[in-house]
Amino acid sequence: MKTLVTGTAGFIGSFVAQRLIERGDEVVGLDNINDYYDVELKYGRLANAGFEQADFEYGELVKSYKYSNYSFVKMNIEDKDAIEGLFAEQRFDNVCSLAAQAGVRHSLENAQAYIRSNITGFATIIEACRHYSIKHLVYASSSGVYGLNNKLPLSTSDNVDHPASLYAASKKSNELMAHCYSHLFGLPTTGLRFFSVYGPWGRPDMALFIFTKNILEGRPIDVYNHGDMKRDFTYIDDIVEGVVRVIDNPPKGNPGWDPMSPDPASAKAPYKVYNIGNSSPVQLLDFIEAIENAAGRKAKKNMLPIQPGDVPATWADTTDLERDLGYKPATPIQTGIDRFVQWYTKFYSIKN
């Protein structure tokens, strides 16, 4: 099986590629290695997989020196000609599209980055999937699509017409585009609504990274909504297990997503959306306490009001993913945070 994984210099993408490689799949990783956050962290993830920074030239496929079944290419997903050339040359079986401009708050300041990557870039990928007979496109959506929906837990059957940020709106647009391609062209697509993924090699703009850094440096942390927040924190290993199970199980025709079909039993659209989360929300102050336990230090807290574009609580209803694919997260929050803090102190002590 040959799989393109986009976003492999990123957090989730690097772990998904690693899991596929280790089980023997042939993997091509793709990332533009942009400077949205510390590029040294991105190069560190790639170095773990056997790539050297000096080898990267835009559009040139590089072989890993650690894994014979892993190659990487530096490329923008919105580069239509380059993406089409890659698909024509490599003839992938599956695509796992995790490359995107991330971050809710950044979308308030740099809207065009989200349009280019999350909409134009996704359109480029899904068009290539259509024309090169991809067996299954799995792509990153987000729990952010639920927006102002305050019914908990959040279910894939809930209304998602009220996004609270441009980032969330761009992810909902991906789901709509995917349904269109599934319905019109029979392209099997599955969207994954990720819920607060955390773990070693995580993103520096996320709460766990920011809190850990400030606590270890003795600086205060900003606690929004005065700590009255809940998040469905999900450890990276549990996320990757779910993603790989989804890749291996493309959807069939789904009458629930193709209501206009004259014969529901033979509905055309092979389309699915899953929540992928821990299904067990954690209070923000309990999350901070777990970091304090792992770091051996107390946090100094700035209690602040909620930020624009943010929501007070997330909680994934993962019933359908459990039913269809046997998915069940297994990592306790303290265990996951302990592993992150151990990684963080080692990685940054090496760098400094």
N, C-alpha and C positions, 0 to 999 in steps of 0.2 A: 504494500500500500504506500502510495506517495502522497504526502500532504504538504500543502503550503500553509505555514503559520505566519500571519502578519503580526507585527508588534513584538518580535522576539528579543528586542533589547529592553522591552518593558517588563513589568512585574509578572503578570499572569502569563503572558506569552512565552517568557523564558522558561517557566516551569512546565507549561504544556508541551513545548518542544522537547524538553528533557525527558518527559515521561514517554512520549512517542518514540524517541530515539532509543531509549533503554529497552523498549519492548520489541525493537527491530524494524520499525517503520523507516522509510526513507523520508527525510524532512528537509524542506527548504524554508529557511527563516528569512523574514523581510522586515526591515525597519529603516526609517530615515534618520534615526538617532538625533532628533531635534533637541534644542536646548530649553525646552519647557521646564525641566529640572536638571539637576547635576548630571552632565553627560558621563562623568567618571563612574557613576553608579551604573549607567547603561553599559559602558565598556567593561565594567567588572562582571556584569551578568554574561556578556558575550565571551569574556576571557574564561569564565567557568566552563563554557561549552567548547573551548578550544579554538578561539579566534583571537588574532592579534590586531590591535587598532591600526597598525601601520599597513595592513593588507587591504583595508577598505577603500575601494574606488567606486564611485557612483555607477550602478548598473552592472558591476562585475561580480560574478558568482565566485565565492571563496569557499574552499573546503576546510572543514574543521580538522585540526591536527590531533584531536582526541577521539573523534567519532567518524568512521568512514561513511556513515549514512546520514551525515548532517552537512548542509551547505548554507551559506548566508549571502544575502545581497542587500546592499544599501540602496534604498529606492523609496520614492514618494508614492503612496497609493493613488494619488490624484494624477500621476503621470501616465496618461492613457497609452501612449505609444510604448513606453517601457514595460508597463504591466501586460499589455497584449503580447509583446515580444517574449516576455518571461513565460506566459501561459502557453504560447505556441511552441516554445523550445522544450519546456519541462513536462507538459502533459500530465498534470496532477490528477489524482483520483478525488481527493477531498480538499477543501479549503477551510481553515479555521481563521476567521478574520477578527483579530483582536486589536489591530492598529486603530488608534483614534486620538483625537485631541481630548484629553481628560480634564476633569476639574470643574466643579460647579461655579466657584467664585471667579475663576479666570474667565469664564464665559461672559461675565458681566463687563469685562474690560476689553476683550479681544474677540469679538463676535466672528470676524472673518476667518479666524483660524478654525473655528468649529464648522463653518460652512464649507471651507476647503477640504478638510480632512474627513469630517463625519458625514457629510452629505455628498459632495463631489467625489471624494475618495471612495466612499462606499459604493456609489453608483458605478465607478470604474471597475471595482472588484466584481460586483454582481453581474455586470455586462460581460466581463471576461468569463465568469462561471457559466453563463448562458451559452456563449459561443464555443466554449471548449469542453462541453459535456461533462461538467463536474458532477460527481455522484451525490455530493452533500456539501452544502455551504452552512457552516456553523459560525455565528457572528455574535459579537458582544453587544447586548443591549444594556440596560441599567435599571436598578430599582427606582431611579429618578423619574422614570416615566409615570409613576403613580402620582407624583406631584402633590397636589392639594387634597388628594383622596385621604381622608382620615379614618376610614374603616380599616380595622386591624383584625387578624393578619391580612396582608396584601395578597390577593389572589389574581392569577392570570385572567380570571373571568371578570375582574373589576374594570370599571371605566377608567380610561387613561387619557381623557380629553383635556386635562387641566395641568399641564407641566408648569413647574415653578422656576425653570431656568432654560436658557437656550440650549445648554448641554442636554437636558432631558428631552427637549423638543427634537433635537437632532437624533437622539436615540429612538424616539418614537417614529420618526421619519424612516429610519432603517427598517423597522418592523413593517411599516406600510409598503415600502419598496419591495421588501422580501416577499410579502404576500402577493404582490402584483406579479412578480417573476415566477413564483410557485404556481399561481393560477394560470397565467398566460402561456408559460413555457414549460411547465412541469418540472421546474428546478426544485429539488428538495432543499428546504431551508429550515434552520432552527435558530431562534434567537434566545439568548441567555440573559436574563435580568439579574445581574450580579448584585449582591448585597454586602457592602462594607468588607471587602477582602483584606486580610492582613497577614503578616508573617515576614520571615527573613527576606531581604532584598526588596522590601516594599517601597512604595513611592514616598519621597520626602515631603510632599504636600498633604499627606494624610495624617489624621490625628495621632495615630500610634507613633509615627516617626517624629512628629513635632513635639509631642509630649515627652517622649523618651529623651530626645536631645536636650530639651530645656531642663528637665528634672536632673539629668546627669551633670549639666553645667550650672545648676543652682539658680536658674532663671525662672521667672513665673510663667505659667501656662494660661492661655485664654480659654475660659470655660463658658461656652455660649448657652443662651437660654437659662443662665444661672444653674446649669447642670441638669436641668429637667429635660434630658434627651435620652432616647433609647436607640440603639443600633443593633442590627442583626449581624454582628461580627462573625465572619466565616474564615477559618484558617485556610491558607493557600493549598495545602495538601488535599483537603476536603473538596475545594473548588476544582482542582485539577482532576481528581477522580471523577467528579460529575461531568466535566467537559469531555474527557476521553470517552466515557460511556455514551454521551450524546453523539460524538463524532461517529461512533461505531453503529449507531442506530438511526439512520435517516427516516424521516416521517413518511407515512403513506398518505393517500388522499384522506382529507379530514373534513367531514360535512359541517363540523362546528365552525370551521374557518371558510367555508365555501357555501354560504346559505342560499345562493342563487342557483345552485345546481338543481336541475329538474329531477335528478335521481340521487338523493343523499347517500345511498349506499355506494355510488360510484363517483363521489365528489372528486374533483380533479386536483385541487391544490394540496401538494405534499408539503404542508407548512405547519410549524409548531413553535410555540414560545413557552419557555419554562422559567420559573423562578429558580435561582440557585443560591441558596443561603443556608444559614444555620437553623432557621426556624425556632430560634430561642433568643429573643432580644435581651441585651445587657444594658443596664443603666450606665450612663456616662460616668457617673461618680464611682461606680463599682469597677468600671474599666480602668479608670485612673488609679484606683487603689491596687489593682492587679499590677500595673506598671510600677507603682511604688514598691510593692513586694519584690518584684523582680530586680529592680534597680537598687534596693536597699536604702532608698531616700524618700523623704516626703516632698510632695509638690507644693509650690507656692501658687495659689490660684487667683486669677483675675476673673471674677464672676461678671459676665456681660450678657446683654440681650441677644436674642436670636438674630442671625445674619440674613440679609435678603437672599432669596433663592434656596434657603435651607428649610428642612422640615423637622418637626420635633421627634418623630419616631419612624423607624422602619421595622418590619417584621414579615418575613417571607412565609407564605403558605406554600410548602414544597410537596404537597400531597401528590400532585400528578407526576413529578419527577421520581418520587419514592415508588409510586405504583408502577410506572412504566419501566423504570430502569434500576430499581432497588437502591436508589441513592439515599444515603443517610450519613450526615457529617458525624465525626466521632472525636474531634479534638476539643477538650475543655479549654475555656478562655485563659485560665492561668498557665496551662501548659503551652499554648500558642504564644502568649506574651513572653514567657520565660525564654522560649527559643528565639524570639525576635530580639530581645535585649542582649542575649548572648552573642547573636550574630552582629548586632550593632556595635557593641563594645570591641569585638574582634576586628571588624572591618575598618572602623574608624581609628583604632589604635594603630593598625598597620599603615593606613594612609598618612597619619600624622607623625 
